[in-house]
Amino acid sequence: MLHRSMTAVIALAPLLGAAVPAAMAAQASDASVRINQIQVIGSHNSYHAGLLPGIGKLLAEKNPEVFRELDYSHPSLEVQLDHGVRQIELDIYADSKGGLYAHPFGPKMVADAGLPADPAPYSHGEMLQPGFKVMHVQDIDYVSNCQPFVACLRVVRQWSQSHPGHAPIFILVETEQDVPDDKLPWTRPEAFTPQVFDSLDAEIRSVFSWDELITPDQVRGSYATLNEAILQHGWPTLREARGKVIFLMDQKPVGPVYLQGHAGLRGRVLFTNSDPGAPDAAFVEQNESSAEQIDTLVRQGYLVRTRSDADTVEARTNDTRRRDEVMQSGAQVISSDYPPGEPSRWTKYSVVFPGDVVVRCNPVNAPAGCVDSELEGHR
């Protein structure tokens, strides 16, 4: 049903000799388009500020393959959002007591190799305080464009408040707790337990208020399970989601831990990366799946995140096959190391929607009448 104000404008339009204002058309889209019926571009490892020079040179000499995979970086989160990114990814390490990652062994490796010392990336004691830390690989690839986790969230919230009415921002959280191998004296990460996940939810809620979030409880509503809600009722409309953020969990193995004491994600903040049909299933990651597999999940009502490129491979050769495939697959969130405003320095490979729009109508399930420019316009 149209709002009274919109109905009035439509009735007066012939008398005024003018078309219905674009703002009113956007209101119609807001009411009819759900957030699983749009498509946005995200940045992979959005925090990644790049390798420090000494560590980068050492890796290039000792392990060029790993260096090639890590040889990318992103500007600040606010710059990415300004460029049109609407999904960011933050890799987090638990640090309940503080100081666990304050003394990485990377600088010692650089010194032992006779290379100039790298500058210290943090000068305000960020790594000494308790709380989740943001980085890619402990000890060697630990420089982030925001630190700690809550500081990253504050950047997003500040940008959101400065841009009221923006399309929802998806925040993918990857929980790190592994040691890469047994060849180096890696810092051993703290395990993610139900209690650690309680702290994670608390940190998120310390930055974002209830009405700035879209949570599993809100989406479930009166349905018995989250899965039932998204399959039978659907996701919130764009109108309900504007100006808000949605937290998604990356790894599947930690999902059951996050669910402990919170059956069906009751009381939780993040949507788990679950199996279709499970009680908590609403979001699924399909980073390497075919377009056909993604298409099927999208048509069923699931929110899907996929990747268009990885490890700088496509960016070095301008291989656009995967990018073009996933753009048509219906995946709502397409993640890239080369999102809008960040073309590859080797080939200018990038992931940008036609027409340079920030958000576009989903090519698989958008309702009739959906118009790209009414969702959030152009960059």
BASE-744591 format. One record per residue (C-alpha): residue in one letter; x, y, z. Coordinates in steps of 0.05 Angstrom, whole numbers, padded with zeros to 5 digits, always signed. Layout:
// BASE-744591
AXYZ...
// end
This chain:
// BASE-744591
M+00000+00000+00000L+00026+00070-00018H+00037+00122+00035R-00014+00179+00034S+00039+00230+00015M+00059+00189-00045T-00013+00178-00066A-00025+00253-00063V+00036+00269-00106I+00014+00218-00158A-00055+00249-00160L-00027+00320-00168A+00027+00302-00219P-00017+00312-00281L-00040+00379-00255L+00031+00401-00240G+00056+00376-00307A+00111+00337-00274A+00132+00266-00263V+00129+00234-00194P+00191+00257-00158A+00248+00208-00155A+00246+00209-00080M+00175+00182-00081A+00194+00129-00131A+00250+00108-00084Q+00199+00102-00028A+00160+00053-00070S+00223+00011-00082D+00239+00014-00008A+00172-00016+00009S+00173-00071-00044V+00246-00092-00048R+00275-00136+00007I+00348-00137+00026N+00358-00206-00005Q+00332-00177-00071I+00390-00128-00079Q+00463-00138-00096V+00523-00102-00065I+00598-00104-00072G+00643-00117-00012S+00717-00115+00003H+00754-00177+00024N+00796-00168+00087S+00773-00095+00089Y+00821-00078+00145H+00883-00102+00108A+00933-00045+00105G+00987-00086+00071L+01052-00118+00094L+01105-00077+00129P+01164-00064+00081G+01214-00108+00117I+01167-00167+00126G+01144-00159+00054K+01215-00161+00028L+01232-00221+00071L+01170-00259+00048A+01184-00241-00025E+01253-00273-00018K+01235-00333+00025N+01165-00350+00003P+01145-00312-00061E+01080-00350-00068V+01055-00327+00000F+01080-00257-00015R+01039-00255-00079E+00976-00276-00042L+00986-00222+00011D+01007-00166-00036Y+00945-00123-00032S+00918-00069+00013H+00856-00026+00026P+00847+00046+00046S+00808+00065+00109L+00739+00037+00120E+00707+00105+00110V+00741+00114+00043Q+00717+00045+00021L+00646+00063+00042D+00651+00129+00005H+00671+00090-00058G+00609+00046-00053V+00630-00015-00013R+00571-00041+00026Q+00602-00103+00057I+00665-00102+00098E+00703-00160+00127L+00739-00159+00194D+00783-00216+00217I+00786-00217+00293Y+00829-00250+00346A+00805-00256+00418D+00848-00222+00470S+00810-00224+00535K+00868-00201+00579G+00903-00156+00530G+00974-00157+00504L+00971-00226+00471Y+00990-00197+00403A+01031-00138+00427H+01099-00169+00411P+01098-00205+00343F+01159-00243+00321G+01159-00211+00252P+01205-00153+00271K+01257-00202+00299M+01257-00240+00233V+01269-00175+00196A+01326-00157+00243D+01357-00226+00238A+01356-00219+00162G+01395-00154+00167L+01338-00112+00139P+01319-00043+00163A+01270-00044+00220D+01197-00034+00203P+01159+00023+00236A+01114+00004+00294P+01042+00007+00266Y+01008+00024+00332S+01032+00078+00380H+00975+00086+00429G+00976+00020+00466E+00920-00010+00425M+00949-00080+00428L+00958-00079+00504Q+00885-00068+00521P+00835-00125+00528G+00788-00135+00470F+00785-00165+00400K+00842-00148+00353V+00837-00141+00278M+00891-00172+00233H+00903-00223+00179V+00959-00268+00204Q+00987-00260+00274D+01061-00242+00278I+01074-00227+00204D+01012-00195+00172Y+00984-00155+00230V+00976-00083+00205S+00904-00059+00199N+00873+00006+00178C+00833+00005+00243Q+00850-00025+00311P+00820-00054+00355F+00754-00085+00333V+00711-00034+00369A+00749+00023+00336C+00733-00007+00267L+00660-00011+00287R+00661+00062+00309V+00687+00082+00241V+00629+00047+00207R+00578+00077+00255Q+00606+00147+00246W+00602+00139+00171S+00531+00111+00177Q+00508+00170+00219S+00538+00218+00168H+00501+00184+00111P+00430+00172+00137G+00387+00128+00093H+00444+00088+00064A+00431+00017+00041P+00447-00034+00095I+00520-00048+00109F+00539-00121+00117I+00596-00135+00165L+00628-00203+00157V+00666-00226+00218E+00719-00280+00212T+00740-00311+00278E+00814-00329+00277Q+00842-00382+00325D+00891-00423+00285V+00967-00429+00281P+00990-00430+00208D+01043-00484+00218D+01093-00511+00269K+01155-00482+00235L+01154-00414+00269P+01141-00390+00340W+01071-00365+00325T+01030-00331+00379R+00977-00383+00398P+00908-00350+00392E+00855-00353+00445A+00799-00401+00430F+00729-00377+00414T+00684-00405+00469P+00611-00388+00483Q+00636-00339+00535V+00684-00306+00485F+00626-00300+00436D+00586-00266+00491S+00642-00215+00495L+00639-00207+00419D+00565-00192+00420A+00576-00144+00478E+00630-00106+00439I+00583-00099+00380R+00526-00075+00424S+00573-00025+00458V+00578+00011+00391F+00511-00001+00356S+00444+00008+00389W+00387-00042+00378D+00354+00002+00326E+00418+00007+00286L+00423-00068+00276I+00385-00122+00239T+00390-00183+00283P+00366-00256+00279D+00312-00241+00331Q+00284-00185+00289V+00283-00227+00225R+00254-00288+00260G+00196-00249+00290S+00140-00296+00311Y+00164-00355+00270A+00190-00417+00305T+00258-00414+00269L+00299-00365+00231N+00299-00412+00171E+00223-00415+00171A+00219-00339+00175I+00263-00324+00115L+00232-00379+00072Q+00159-00362+00088H+00160-00288+00105G+00226-00262+00077W+00279-00213+00097P+00265-00141+00119T+00249-00091+00065L+00299-00038+00043R+00258+00013+00081E+00266-00026+00145A+00341-00036+00133R+00363+00033+00113G+00417+00063+00157K+00429-00004+00192V+00484-00056+00195I+00479-00132+00191F+00532-00177+00222L+00549-00243+00188M+00594-00299+00212D+00646-00325+00164Q+00668-00395+00187K+00619-00452+00193P+00657-00493+00246V+00647-00441+00300G+00572-00435+00287P+00553-00490+00337V+00596-00456+00391Y+00560-00390+00378L+00493-00426+00383Q+00507-00456+00452G+00457-00427+00500H+00424-00389+00443A+00384-00440+00404G+00364-00414+00336L+00408-00352+00349R+00360-00324+00401G+00393-00265+00434R+00453-00266+00387V+00477-00210+00340L+00509-00247+00282F+00476-00291+00230T+00514-00357+00226N+00541-00386+00162S+00495-00445+00165D+00470-00504+00124P+00405-00491+00085G+00347-00520+00123A+00379-00515+00192P+00339-00476+00245D+00390-00420+00244A+00398-00419+00168A+00388-00351+00135F+00458-00335+00111V+00504-00381+00072E+00574-00370+00043Q+00588-00398-00026N+00657-00373-00042E+00674-00427-00092S+00606-00452-00114S+00580-00449-00184A+00531-00396-00207E+00478-00449-00213Q+00486-00470-00140I+00484-00398-00117D+00423-00384-00160T+00385-00441-00127L+00399-00415-00057V+00380-00344-00075R+00314-00366-00104Q+00299-00403-00040G+00308-00339+00000Y+00378-00345+00029L+00427-00289+00034V+00491-00310-00002R+00561-00282+00000T+00613-00303-00052R+00681-00281-00077S+00697-00256-00146D+00773-00263-00140A+00825-00290-00091D+00899-00286-00075T+00911-00232-00128V+00907-00285-00183E+00851-00255-00226A+00877-00185-00214R+00945-00200-00244T+00916-00226-00309N+00850-00189-00313D+00812-00254-00311T+00740-00231-00306R+00706-00299-00314R+00690-00311-00241R+00671-00239-00231D+00621-00239-00288E+00593-00306-00267V+00578-00287-00195M+00549-00220-00215Q+00494-00258-00252S+00488-00313-00200G+00444-00273-00154A+00493-00273-00096Q+00473-00213-00055V+00543-00198-00030I+00602-00202-00078S+00669-00194-00043S+00733-00172-00078D+00803-00148-00063Y+00790-00097-00118P+00722-00064-00102P+00700+00004-00129G+00755+00055-00126E+00810+00002-00119P+00829-00026-00187S+00887-00075-00192R+00953-00040-00202W+00974-00093-00252T+00915-00096-00300K+00861-00048-00273Y+00818-00108-00257S+00761-00086-00211V+00691-00105-00190V+00641-00050-00205F+00568-00053-00225P+00547-00028-00294G+00528+00044-00291D+00573+00054-00230V+00515+00044-00182V+00528+00028-00109V+00470-00021-00101R+00433-00056-00157C+00370-00098-00165N+00386-00171-00157P+00388-00203-00227V+00355-00267-00201N+00300-00248-00153A+00287-00172-00155P+00213-00155-00161A+00186-00125-00224G+00194-00050-00225C+00259-00049-00185V+00304+00006-00210D+00379+00008-00194S+00383+00083-00186E+00327+00083-00134L+00365+00037-00087E+00423+00083-00070G+00440+00119-00133H+00509+00126-00164R+00577+00135-00133
// end
